Amino acid sequence: MFDYHYFYLIGSVLVASFSQLLLKKGAQGQYDSFLKQYLNPWVIGGYILLFGSVFLTILGLRTLSYMNAPVVEALGYVLVPILSAVFFHEKITLRKSVGIGCIVAGMIIFYI
């Protein structure tokens, strides 16, 4: 039977992936001072989402085995390039596609 705590872990990975996108957007700008570089809305929003991701992970691991966490966390390596392609129009090269395919294959093999 499928445990609903997996949704917390998957949600945690999704939130962390969006957090990485916000941090990436914040890093693309040019800032006048060191303080403005870290106190802009993109970076602050990214860290807030990252902090929320921690709580979703804690909720997800309440009843699940800890060996499930790395497999679900690997989903982030798939989501970040895909979300970057959607929001930043970055190319997904053949090399990235092969890497994404290997990660997905590993996740499927783990759960079979």
C-alpha positions in Angstrom: 0.0 0.0 0.0 1.2 3.5 -0.8 2.0 5.6 2.2 0.8 9.3 1.9 4.1 10.4 3.5 5.7 10.0 0.1 3.7 13.0 -0.9 5.5 15.1 1.7 8.9 13.9 0.4 8.0 14.6 -3.2 6.6 18.0 -2.2 9.8 18.7 -0.3 11.8 18.0 -3.5 9.5 20.1 -5.6 9.7 23.0 -3.2 13.5 22.7 -3.0 13.7 22.7 -6.8 11.8 25.9 -7.0 14.0 27.3 -4.3 17.0 26.5 -6.5 15.4 28.4 -9.4 14.8 31.4 -7.2 18.4 31.4 -6.0 19.6 31.0 -9.6 17.5 34.0 -10.6 19.0 36.0 -7.8 22.5 35.1 -8.7 22.1 36.3 -12.3 21.7 39.9 -11.3 24.4 42.5 -10.8 24.3 44.3 -7.4 26.0 47.4 -6.1 27.0 46.0 -2.7 27.7 42.7 -1.0 24.6 43.3 1.2 22.2 43.9 -1.7 23.5 40.7 -3.3 22.1 38.6 -0.5 19.1 40.7 0.6 17.1 40.7 -2.6 13.6 39.2 -3.0 14.9 36.2 -5.1 17.4 35.1 -2.6 15.2 35.7 0.4 12.3 33.8 -1.2 14.7 31.0 -2.2 15.9 30.5 1.4 12.4 30.7 2.8 11.3 27.9 0.4 14.4 25.9 1.3 13.5 26.2 5.0 10.0 25.0 4.2 11.4 22.1 2.3 13.2 20.9 5.5 9.9 20.7 7.4 8.2 18.8 4.6 11.1 16.3 4.7 10.7 15.9 8.4 7.0 15.2 8.0 7.7 12.7 5.2 10.3 10.8 7.2 8.1 10.3 10.2 6.9 6.9 9.2 9.0 6.0 6.2 12.3 4.2 6.2 15.3 6.5 5.8 16.5 4.5 2.8 13.6 6.0 0.8 14.8 9.5 1.3 17.9 9.5 -1.1 15.8 7.9 -3.8 13.1 10.5 -3.6 15.7 13.3 -3.2 17.3 12.2 -6.5 14.1 13.5 -8.2 15.5 17.0 -7.6 18.3 16.2 -10.1 15.6 15.6 -12.6 13.3 18.5 -11.7 15.9 21.3 -11.6 17.1 20.9 -15.3 13.5 20.5 -16.5 12.3 23.5 -14.6 15.3 25.5 -15.7 14.4 24.7 -19.3 10.8 25.8 -18.8 11.4 29.0 -16.9 14.9 30.1 -18.1 14.8 28.5 -21.6 18.0 26.6 -20.9 18.8 23.8 -23.3 18.6 20.2 -22.2 21.6 18.7 -24.0 22.1 15.1 -24.8 24.4 14.8 -21.9 21.8 16.1 -19.5 19.2 13.9 -21.1 21.3 10.8 -20.5 21.9 11.8 -16.9 18.2 12.4 -16.3 17.5 9.0 -17.9 20.0 7.2 -15.7 18.6 8.8 -12.5 15.0 7.9 -13.4 16.1 4.3 -14.3 17.9 4.0 -11.0 14.8 5.2 -9.1 12.6 2.7 -11.0 15.1 -0.2 -10.3 15.2 0.7 -6.6 11.4 0.5 -6.2 11.0 -2.7 -8.3 
